[in-house]
Amino acid sequence: MANKVGKLLPAFCFGDIFPGLWWMDFLTGLIGRLKKVSKELDSFFDQIIDEHLIQNKHNDPDYNKDFVDLLLEVQNDNLHFTRDYMKAMILDLFVGGTDTTSTTIEWAMMELVKNPNVMKKAQEEVRKVVGKKNKVYDGDIHQMEYLKLVVKETLRLHPAVALNVLVSSTITNVQGYHVPAKTAVFINNWSIHRDPKLWDRPEEFIPERFSENPIDFQGKDFKYIPFGTGRRSCPGLLFAIVAVEFAIANLLYWFDWEIPCGEEIDITESFGLTVSKKIPLRLVPTSHFS
């Protein structure tokens, strides 16, 4: 479902560029595809909400509440918070938090198997921090400094979203280009992250480049903006980083990874809502503790 939405969002829309030609979107089939996916999403979200309503009636003390449960509590206190509002918020989390996160994890694992020394160093750190607990806990992630460098470098080489869209608040001039107020401006952070004027050996995967570099994910330094910058930066930044770090930590703790015999990794990119691998990554896991 998320893939369907991801393919539709970057699709060319006549109505967006040429408002007078909005009717062309019917001829291209875009409107039909949008309506079909919208109907599927609406039904899917109704099912999720109904399941949570049923679960809440049981008052199970062992039930762990999630985001949908919190939205239902808000609805109980605010009658103006309708089911449609709830679906819109679930959609933001569902689309913005699944495809981008899984794409980043896939790129990270690809870079790790391509760079066995980095993989070895990251695995040693993860397994040392976890120790004999036999489980990766949230608190462990804060001690995995090298893992955090791996994630940072992954998002430099492979930002989940290649283009950040901002809107100019006032009339401005950028290197001789006149930009009217309220103009959509596309920032190519994929290109910025690989600019040799800004990065040493930009095409190489070197997590250590961030070891003594104060750059963070907040977008305060414009040469590193995987989540955008300013007030329009990604609102799910912290959620995304935690999800990616936790997933990779578990993958590295429990398994050793290698490329299937006789295969080579294809690094061709596929551009859509996210910059994903054109050919999905295939790896062979071996349990480290068997």
N, C-alpha and C positions, 0 to 999 in steps of 0.2 A: 504494500500500500504506500509506504513512504517512497519507494522507488518511482511509483506512478506519479506522485505529487512532484518529486524531484525532477522528473523529465518534463512536466508541464510548466513549471515555474519559469524556466529560462526560454520557453518556446516563444518564437516571434509573434507579437500581437500587433496587428495593424492599428487597432484602436488606441494603443498606448503611444505610438509614434505619430500616426496620422488620424486624429479623432474623427475626421469626416469620412474615413474609410472603415469605420467600425464594422460595417456589414460584411467586409471581406473575411472577417474571422469566422463567419458562418460558412463561407464557401471553402475555406481551408480545412474546416472540420474542427477547429480549435474549440469553438463554443460547445460543440457536441461532446468532445472529450472532457472538457471542464465539467459539464453537467453530469456526465456519467461518473467521473471520479468523485464529484461532490456528493452525489447520491450514495455512493459506496461508503465514503467517509462518514456521512451522516448516520447511516445504519450501523456502522462499526462503533461509533462513539456512543450511540444510544444503547448498544449492547453492553459496553463497558460501564456506563453510568448505572444501568439497571442492575447489573451484577453487583455493583458496590452498594446499591440501595438494599438489595436482598441480604447481602453480607452484614450490613449495619443493623438489620433487624434482629439478627441472632445474638448480638452483644457478646461476641466471643472475646474473652479477656486476652487471649493469645494472638488475636488478629493485629497485625502491624498496619497502621493506617498509612496511606500513601497520598499522593497529590490530589487524586480524584476525591478522596474522603474529605480532604481539607476544603475543596471547592463546594462539596455538599454541605459542609458546616457553614460556610459563608452564605450559601443559598438559604439555609434555615433562618439566618439572622437578617437577611436582606432579600425581600421579595422581588426587588427590581433586578436581582442577579439571576437572570433566566437560564434555562437549559442551553439556549443558543450561545449565551456568553460563555458558559462553561465549556461547550464544545470548541469554541474559538481558542480558549486558553489551552485546552488539551491538544488541539491541532498544533499550536506553536511549539509545545514541548515535544510532541510526537514527531513532527517533521524536522524541527530545528535541532532536536537532541538525539536523534537516532542515526540518521544517514551521515551527518557530519562526524559523529563520534566513531561509528564503525569504520568510516573511511580513514580517519586518523590512525586508528589501531592497526588497520591493514597496512598502511604505509610504514608505520613504525616497525612492524614485524618484518616487512620486506627489507628495510634498511638494516635491521639487526642480523638477519641471515646473510645479507650481502657483506656485512662487516663483522666477522666472527669474533674479533678481538673486543669489539664494543659489546657484542652479545655476552661474551664470557664475563666481562667486567660487570655488566648490569645484573646478570644472574647471580654472580658471587655476592654482590651487595644485597640483593633481594633475599637470598637464602640466609645470609648472615644476620640480617635484621629480623627475619621471621624466626630463625633459630629452631627450637624444638616445639614451637606452638602448633605446628602442623596446619596453620591457617593464617592467611594474611588479614590483619585487622586494619581498620581505618587509621589508627594511630601509628602503624608501622610506616605508612606512606611518607609521613613527615620526615622520617629518618633516611629515606632513600634519595639522597642528593643526586647521585649519578643518574638514576631513573628519571628524575625531573629534567636533567640536562638532555637526556635522550628525547623526551617529549618535546622540549623546546626546539631542538634541532629538527625534529620531524615536522613540526609546524612551520619552521622556516622554509625547509625544502618543499614541503607538501601542505601548504595551507588548505584547509578543507574547502574554503570558498576563495576562488581566485580574484574575484572583483568585489570590492566593498562599494556600496552605493550610499553616497551622502547627498545632502541637498544644501545648496548655498543659502545662507540666511540673508546676506546682503550682496550688493553688486561688488565684484572684486576683479582683480587682474592677476592672472597666473602666467608668468613668463611671456607676457605679451598677448595672452588670450583673454578676451573680455568674457566674463561669466556673469550673466544677469542673476538677480536674486531669484530664489525658489527654483533654481536649475539643478536637475539631477546630475551628479558628477560621479563617474566611475573611477575608483582608485585601484590600479592593478598591483595589488600587494604581492602576487606571485612573482611579478617581474622585479619589484623592489627587493624582495628577499633573495634574489639571485644576481643582483647588480654587483659586478666586480669592483665598482667604485666604493661600495659600502661594506663589502664582505671579502675577507681573504679566502681564496679557493672556494668560491660560493657553490660550486657544483658537487663538492665533496661533503659527505656526512661526518661531521666532526662535533660531537656533543661538547667536547672540552672547550669549544670557543665561547661557551656561556659560563664557564666555571668562575671566571673573575670579571664577568660582565654584568653590570647592574640592570640590564634590560629585562623588563618583565612583560606580562601579557596585556598590560593595561593600555598599550598604544600611546604611551607618553613619548617614546622615541619612534619617530616616523619611519625608521628603516626596518622596524619589526612590528607589524600590525596584523597578526593572524586573526584577531578578533575585531578588527576595525579600531576606530579611535573616536574620542569625543563622546558626546551624549548619545550618539547613534551606534556605539559599539555593542557587541553582542551581549544581551542581558543574561545569557546562560553561560557566561565565561567560567565561573567557578564550578558550576555543575559539570561542564564539559571536561575541564582539567581533572577533576576528581574522578570522573567516570573512566577517562582514558588511562590515568595513572593506575587506578585500582585494577582495571582489566589487564593491562600489560604486566603488572606485578604478579598477578595470579598465573598468567600464561608462562612467565619466566620461572616462577617458583615450582610449579608442578611438572613442567615438561621441558625436555630438550628438543630442539627443533632443527630440521634439516630440509633441504630441497629434495624433492623426489628424484630418484636415480635417472640420469639422462636428460633431465629437464633444465632449462635456463629460465631465469626470471625476466619477464618482459616488463619494462618500466613505462610502456606507453600509457599516456594519460587520456582520460575521457572527460571532456568538459560538459558540465551541466549545472545543476544547482550546486553540486560539489565537484571537486576535482578528484575523481576516483581512478582506480586502475582500470584500463580498458579490458584487460584479461585478469579475472580474479586470481588472487594469490593462492597457490596450492603448496602446503607444507606438510611434512610428516612429523607428528608429535610422538615422542617416546617418554613414557612416564619416568621421571627422575628417581622415584622412590620405589619402583617395582623390583 
